[in-house]
Protein backbone atom coordinates (compact mmCIF):
# COMPACT_ATOMS: atom_id res chain seq x y z
CA UNK A 1 0.00 0.00 0.00
CA UNK A 2 1.33 3.43 -0.93
CA UNK A 3 1.77 6.25 1.52
CA UNK A 4 -0.57 9.12 0.51
CA UNK A 5 1.91 11.79 1.70
CA UNK A 6 4.46 13.10 -0.79
CA UNK A 7 8.02 12.38 0.37
CA UNK A 8 11.21 13.57 -1.29
CA UNK A 9 14.89 12.97 -0.60
CA UNK A 10 17.46 15.60 0.36
CA UNK A 11 20.41 15.31 -2.05
CA UNK A 12 22.91 16.22 0.70
CA UNK A 13 22.00 13.90 3.59
CA UNK A 14 19.72 11.52 1.64
CA UNK A 15 17.11 11.78 4.36
CA UNK A 16 13.46 11.44 3.37
CA UNK A 17 11.13 14.28 4.34
CA UNK A 18 7.66 15.51 3.47
CA UNK A 19 7.77 17.55 0.30
CA UNK A 20 6.46 20.76 1.87
CA UNK A 21 9.30 20.79 4.45
CA UNK A 22 12.11 20.82 1.84
CA UNK A 23 13.54 23.63 -0.28
CA UNK A 24 13.53 23.08 -4.04
CA UNK A 25 16.51 24.31 -6.07
CA UNK A 26 17.93 24.13 -9.57
CA UNK A 27 21.26 24.89 -11.20
CA UNK A 28 21.20 27.62 -13.85
CA UNK A 29 24.48 28.57 -15.52
CA UNK A 30 26.57 27.11 -12.65
CA UNK A 31 24.51 29.04 -10.06
CA UNK A 32 22.30 27.54 -7.36
CA UNK A 33 18.91 29.24 -7.39
CA UNK A 34 15.35 28.59 -6.27
CA UNK A 35 13.35 26.42 -8.68
CA UNK A 36 11.75 28.56 -11.39
CA UNK A 37 9.25 25.96 -12.59
CA UNK A 38 11.18 24.94 -15.70
CA UNK A 39 13.89 22.28 -15.96
CA UNK A 40 15.40 19.80 -13.53
CA UNK A 41 15.47 20.44 -9.82
CA UNK A 42 16.44 18.85 -6.52
CA UNK A 43 15.57 19.18 -2.85
CA UNK A 44 17.72 20.22 0.12
CA UNK A 45 16.51 20.09 3.73
CA UNK A 46 16.83 23.20 5.91
CA UNK A 47 19.44 21.55 8.12
CA UNK A 48 21.76 20.79 5.20
CA UNK A 49 21.23 24.25 3.71
CA UNK A 50 22.54 25.78 6.94
CA UNK A 51 25.50 23.35 7.16
CA UNK A 52 28.50 24.66 5.16
CA UNK A 53 30.08 21.21 4.80
CA UNK A 54 26.91 19.63 3.37
CA UNK A 55 26.32 22.60 1.07
CA UNK A 56 29.92 22.41 -0.18
CA UNK A 57 29.36 18.77 -1.12
CA UNK A 58 26.23 19.66 -3.11
CA UNK A 59 28.10 22.48 -4.86
CA UNK A 60 30.90 20.11 -5.83
CA UNK A 61 28.51 17.40 -7.06
CA UNK A 62 26.55 19.77 -9.32
CA UNK A 63 29.51 21.99 -10.35
CA UNK A 64 28.00 25.10 -8.71
CA UNK A 65 30.19 28.16 -8.48
CA UNK A 66 27.90 30.56 -6.62
CA UNK A 67 24.63 30.70 -4.69
CA UNK A 68 21.93 33.29 -5.24
CA UNK A 69 20.24 34.42 -2.03
CA UNK A 70 16.48 34.60 -2.04
CA UNK A 71 13.54 35.04 0.31
CA UNK A 72 12.28 32.08 2.31
CA UNK A 73 15.51 30.10 2.21
C-alpha positions as CSV (number, residue, x, y, z in Angstrom):
1,X,0.0,0.0,0.0
2,X,1.3,3.4,-0.9
3,X,1.8,6.3,1.5
4,X,-0.6,9.1,0.5
5,X,1.9,11.8,1.7
6,X,4.5,13.1,-0.8
7,X,8.0,12.4,0.4
8,X,11.2,13.6,-1.3
9,X,14.9,13.0,-0.6
10,X,17.5,15.6,0.4
11,X,20.4,15.3,-2.1
12,X,22.9,16.2,0.7
13,X,22.0,13.9,3.6
14,X,19.7,11.5,1.6
15,X,17.1,11.8,4.4
16,X,13.5,11.4,3.4
17,X,11.1,14.3,4.3
18,X,7.7,15.5,3.5
19,X,7.8,17.6,0.3
20,X,6.5,20.8,1.9
21,X,9.3,20.8,4.5
22,X,12.1,20.8,1.8
23,X,13.5,23.6,-0.3
24,X,13.5,23.1,-4.0
25,X,16.5,24.3,-6.1
26,X,17.9,24.1,-9.6
27,X,21.3,24.9,-11.2
28,X,21.2,27.6,-13.8
29,X,24.5,28.6,-15.5
30,X,26.6,27.1,-12.6
31,X,24.5,29.0,-10.1
32,X,22.3,27.5,-7.4
33,X,18.9,29.2,-7.4
34,X,15.3,28.6,-6.3
35,X,13.4,26.4,-8.7
36,X,11.8,28.6,-11.4
37,X,9.3,26.0,-12.6
38,X,11.2,24.9,-15.7
39,X,13.9,22.3,-16.0
40,X,15.4,19.8,-13.5
41,X,15.5,20.4,-9.8
42,X,16.4,18.9,-6.5
43,X,15.6,19.2,-2.8
44,X,17.7,20.2,0.1
45,X,16.5,20.1,3.7
46,X,16.8,23.2,5.9
47,X,19.4,21.5,8.1
48,X,21.8,20.8,5.2
49,X,21.2,24.3,3.7
50,X,22.5,25.8,6.9
51,X,25.5,23.3,7.2
52,X,28.5,24.7,5.2
53,X,30.1,21.2,4.8
54,X,26.9,19.6,3.4
55,X,26.3,22.6,1.1
56,X,29.9,22.4,-0.2
57,X,29.4,18.8,-1.1
58,X,26.2,19.7,-3.1
59,X,28.1,22.5,-4.9
60,X,30.9,20.1,-5.8
61,X,28.5,17.4,-7.1
62,X,26.5,19.8,-9.3
63,X,29.5,22.0,-10.4
64,X,28.0,25.1,-8.7
65,X,30.2,28.2,-8.5
66,X,27.9,30.6,-6.6
67,X,24.6,30.7,-4.7
68,X,21.9,33.3,-5.2
69,X,20.2,34.4,-2.0
70,X,16.5,34.6,-2.0
71,X,13.5,35.0,0.3
72,X,12.3,32.1,2.3
73,X,15.5,30.1,2.2
